[in-house]
Amino acid sequence: MDSAPPGEIYVGLISGTSMDGIDAVAVDFDGNAPRLLAATTLPFKGELRETLDTVRRDPDHFPVARLGWLDAVLGDRFAEAARVAIDLAGLAPSDITAIGSHGQTIVHHAEADPPYTLQIADPHRIAAITGIVTVADFRRADLAAGGQGAPLAPLLHEALFRSPDEARAVVNLGGIANVTLLAPGEPVRGFDTGPANCFLDLWYRRHFNSARFDAGGRWAASGTVDEGWLERLMDDPYLARPAPKSTGIEYFTPAWLDSRLPDWAASRPADVQATLAEFSARALTEAIDTAPGEAPSLLVACGGGAANADLLERIERCGGGIRVIPSDELGLAADHVEATLFAWLARVRLSGRSLDTQSVTGARRPVKLGVIHSA
């Protein structure tokens, strides 16, 4: 790993595009690879979950006063997640060098004029409540330097998963899928490919009250893919755009899906789910196939979608039999990679080092990612 300031234990926090809860990890970087000391997820419940669902449905019209309240409430909740992870690790706050908090993305429009992105969960409150230096706001410096602000995961993927003799793709399967391409002798490349779980979760929740997602992809596996509708989904212009590029649930919205649902959707809901799963898999694998550079022979899956057996099988099949493994097999659990990323980014920021994101986000110059908030 890279050089870093004294003190090697960091906490990483993130809530992803699914907006289900906060992933928190405590990580020890005192070695050749990060060592996970503790991990937890604090689910969103009650009014907080309902408010986040409202934001997701229509962020452009969410009241600004309510946004301020949400920023503060999420700050408190993120601080709680950090304290739980520290307790689970058997540590005290004084043992932690810093917290890296991604927060909750509310909007991300890298192609707007000017481009903008917003992550909330007040880092001042996190630092004040925990008594720990907190690094947050990791994306806007990259946007200001002409980059997309996303994805940032390739920065950690390269540090952890690059092989000297094998081309690999590392895929984060959150609400949106992003891919990191690691080939020997080539610079790291990465971009958002399109939906992973966002539409799968949305369609499932409209039909089942028992859970927030299709566990293991079992419902999708029970349906039949409609090839005609799938081809229409694949015509979306974002999929054809060259990298660097980033997207989010602000683009792939419920309205995006509703405007494209076929006439038979109500009578064949499982077929809709199957086709959406195939859409996620095909958008991902076609993006990998058409990217320049050496084709990967191994795909490393992380994020919540790595537990979706049906989705992984579809990716393997659409990828022409590419070998797919969870990141667990390379030493870091799939559920914990993204939170570890922000612990790592906090560590890099405190070292004072700039990161060269040009080959991933398109930034014109190396940038220092993150703003430091004193306790």
N, C-alpha and C positions, 0 to 999 in steps of 0.2 A: 504494500500500500504506500501512498505518498507520505512525504514528511508532514508533520502536523505539530501544533503547539503542545506543551505539556498537558497531561491529562487526556485519557483516551476513551472514556465512557460517555456516550452521547445518547440522547433520547430522540427518536424520530416519530413524527405525528402526521397523519394524513386522513382526510375523508375524501373518497374518490367521487367519480361522477354518478355512482349509484346512490350516493347520499344516504347510506344505510347506517353508518356509524363511524367511529374514529378508530383507526388502527394505530397502536402505539407499541414501540419497541425500545428496549434498552440494549445498546450494542457496545461491545468492547473492541476497539480498533488497535489494541496493543498486540499486534502480530501480523502475519502475512495475509490474513483474511479476517474479515469481521466475524466476531463471535457473538451470537445472539444470547443475551443473558435472560431476557424475559420478553413476552409479547402478550398483548391483550387487545380485545376489541370492545369498545363501549357503544352499544347500539343507541340510535336516536329513538326517542319514545315521545308519545303524547303530543303536546303543542309544538315542540321543536320539530318532530318528524312531519307533522301536518304543515308547518310553515315552510320547511324545506321542499316538500312536495309542491306547494304553491309556487315557490320560486322556480322550480324546475319547469312547471307548466307554462309560465309566462314571465320570465325575468325582466322583460322590457317594461312591464307595468307594475312591478312590485314597488310598494310605497317606500320612499327613501327613509322615512322615520322608522318604519318597521325594519328596514335593512340595518339601521344603526343598532336597534335592539338585538337583532339577530347576530350581529358582529360581536356584541358584548356577551350574549348568552353562549355563543360558540366558544369564545375565549375562555369562559369559565369551564365549559365542558372539556375543552382540549387540555386545560390545566389539570382537571381531574384525571383524564386519561394518562397524562404524564406521571402523576403521582401514583396511580395504580401500577403502572409498569415499573416504576422505581421500587415500590414496595414488593412486588412480585420477584424482583431481582435480589431482594434482601439488602438494598442499598439505602443510603440517606441522600437527600438532595445535594449535600456538600460533596458527594462522590461523583456528581455529574458535571462534566465540563460545560455542556450547553444542550439546549433543546433545539432541534430543527423542526419547525412547524410549517407544513405546506398550507394548512387551513382548508377551507372549503371553496372550491371554484364556484362562482356565481355566474360569471360570463367570461367568455374567451373568444374574441373576434380579432384574430391576427391579420385578417385581410381588410379590415375597416380602414377608413381614412380620417384620423390617424388610427392605427391599431391599438386595441386596448384589451386588458384582462383584469379580472378582479378576484382575489381570494380573500375571504374573511375568516375571522376567529381571532379577535384582537390580541396580537402578540404582547402588547404592554400588560394586559391582564394575565397572560400566561406567565410572564416573567415575574410580575408582582406576587401572584398567588404561590408559585413554586419557589421563588427565591433563586431562580436559575436563569442565567443569560439565555435569551431566546433569539434565534435567527429565523426570519420569516420573509415573505414577499420575494420569492425566488425567481419569478418570471418576468417582472416588468423591466429589469435592467437589460435582459436579452431583447425584449421588444424595442427598447429605446436604441439598442445597437443595430437595429434592422433585422433581428431574428424573429422567429415565430413564437418564441416563448415556450415552446413545447415541441416534441417531448423532451423531458430532461432525463428520463430513465436511462437512455443510452449511455450517459456519462458513467453511471455506476455499472451498467451491464458490461461495458468495456473493461472496467477495472476488475470485475469478478469473473467474467465468463469467456474472455478471449482465449483462443487456442492458437499455438504457433503453427499448427499443421492441419487445421480443420476449419472450413468456413461454417459459421453458425449464424442462425437467426434467433434472437431472443425476443419473445413476444409477450407484452403485458396485456392481458385480457381483462380489462376493466369494463366500464360502461362503453368506452371507446377502446379500440385496439391500437397499440403502437408497436412498431417493430424496430429492432436494432440489428443491423447487418455488420457482422464481424468476420472479415476475411483476412488471411495472412498477407501481410505486406500492403494492405489497403487501409485508408482511414476509416474510422467508425462512421457509419451512416445510420440515420434513423428518422422516422416520420410516423404520423398517425395514418392508419390505413382506412378507418371507417368504423362502423359499429362493431362492438363485440357483444356485450350483454345488455345494452340499453334498451333495445327493442324487445329482446327476449324477456327481460324483467317487466317491461311495460305491459306487454300482451298477457303475460302470465298473471299479473296482478289484476287485470281486468276480468279474469275468469276464476280466480281462486283467492279466498281470503285467508287460507291457512298458512301462507308463507309469502315471502317477498320475492322469491326467485324459483325457477324450475330446477330443483335439486338434481344434480347429475345429468340434467337434460332429458329426463325420462319422458316428459310430456312431448318434447320435440321429437324424440325417437319413436313415439307412437304414431306420428303423422307421416304424410307423404309430401315430398317436395313438388310444388307446382312450377315446372320449368319455365312456362310462359311468363308467369308473374316474376319469377326470379330474374329473368333476363331484363325485364323492365326496371327492377330495382337496381340492377348492375349498370344501367344507363346513367346513373346520377353523375353529374359533371365532376364532383369532388374526386371520385375514384380515378378519373382520367388525368387529374392534375399532376404535374411532375413534383417531386420533392425538391427543396424542403417544403413541408406543408403540415398544418395542424388543424384539428377540428374539435368539436365537442358536442354535447347535447344541446347547445344553443343552435346548432345547425341541424343535427339529426334529432329533431324535436318530435313530440307526440303528433303535432300537426303534420310534420313531414310524413309520418307513417299513415295517419288517417287519410291524407289526400291520395294515397297510393293503394289503399286496401282494395282488393278485388271484390266483385259483387258476391262471391261465394264465401266471404270471410266469416260471416255470422254462422253459417251452417257447417263450416269445416274449420273450427278454431285450431285444432291440433295440426292441420295442414299449414295454417298460417305460421304457427310456431316452428314447424319443421323447415319451412321455406326461409324464415328469418334466420334460423341457425345456419342454413346452407349459405345464405347471403353473407353472414359474418365470416364464414370459413372461406368462401370463394373470393370475397373482397380482399381478405388478408393474403391468401396464397397467390392471387394474380398480381398483387402489388409486389410481392417478393419475387415472383417470376420475371416481372418486367423491369425490376430495378437493375441498374448497371452493376458490373462487378461479378465476382465469382459466385455461383449459385450455392446456397448453403446445403450441407448434407445432414444437418441436425437442427431441429427447432426446439428451443428451450422455452417452456411455457411458465409464466408466472401471473400473479393476479388472481382474482376470484374465479375467473373462467377456467383456470387450470384444474379446478375440481369438477368441471363439467365434462364428463366422459364422452357424452354424445358430441359435443362441440370439438373436442380433441380428435375424435375419430373422423369427423368431417374434414378437419384441417389436414389430417394425415392423408385422407383419400384425395381431396382436392389438390394437395401438394404433390401428387404423383407418388405417394408412398414415402415421402420424407419422414425420417424418424423423429418422433415427438416425445419429449420427456419433460416432466416437471422440473423446475429449478431445484427442488429438493435433492435430486440426484447429483447436483453439482455443489451441494453444501449449504444452500440457503432456501428455506421453505418458501413456496410460491406465494403464500399469503403475506409474507413479511418483506418482500423485496422492495416495494414502494416506500414503506415507512423507513426502511434502512437507508434508502436513497436520501431522504431528507436529514437523517442523522449524519450521513456522509457529507452532504452538501454543507451542513452547519460546520462540520470539522474543517472542510476546505476553506470556507469563508473566514473562520477564525485564524487560519494560517496566513490569510492575506493574499492567497493565490487567485489569479484570474483563470477562468476556464475557457478554452477555445471551443466554441460551439458551432463554428462555421459549417462543418460538414454535416451537422445534424439540424440546426435551426436556421442556418443561413446568416447568422450575425456577422457583421462586418469586421468585428475585432473581438479579442478576448474580453470577457466581462467578469466582474465580481458578482456572483449571484447571491442575493440575500441581504437583508438589512438587520443589523445587530441591535438588539434591545437589551439594555442593562437591567439587571434585577433590582 
